[in-house]
Amino acid sequence: MLVLLAAACADGTPVDPLEGLPPVEPAVPGAFDLSFQLDPDLVPDMAEPAAGAVLGAVYDEADATATGPVDGAVPLYDYVTASLDLADGAVSASAAETPLLDAPVVWLLACLDGNADGCGCGDPVTVPNANKVRVIGGVTTPIVVTFDLLHPC
């Protein structure tokens, strides 16, 4: 069973969604089948269309925090999808699959690049805490990566 959690303290400080849970080491590597969803409330504030390629990376738990990758972190896997139209807020069809990952917990970080200039100011991005997940060994787990924030300028 895959559980996605996002939480924050009363003062808005991000909370690790897996904090306090015992570590789980997969007996064998696992993978993810990725779909994507954009919060439709972001669309009116976007300078670019809510469509384009998703530029993403998968990081080992130790290589990222609630605010993103740590300095010098190297992703386990990078990916670029074909162009997706996410303007209606619906979940996309399967758009990417990771290779087998030999890590118990990973961060799925990404942006929607509407103008093919790389991830930048105003592009929809993932909120790291909402996309921190456990790897289930021996299976390819379907997961929806959510874009809930516009990249700050």
Number of C-alpha atoms within 10 A of each C-alpha: 6 11 9 15 14 15 14 12 8 7 6 8 10 16 14 17 19 18 8 7 7 7 11 13 15 17 11 15 18 21 19 20 15 20 17 23 22 26 16 15 13 18 18 11 9 15 12 16 16 23 16 19 20 25 19 22 19 23 26 21 17 13 18 23 16 18 10 17 21 13 8 7 13 15 18 18 15 15 14 16 16 10 15 19 19 21 17 13 18 13 15 16 12 14 16 17 17 18 14 18 23 19 21 20 21 22 27 30 26 25 25 35 25 23 16 12 7 14 19 16 12 19 24 28 25 23 24 23 25 21 24 28 20 23 25 24 20 14 13 18 18 14 18 18 23 24 26 18 17 20 16 10 7
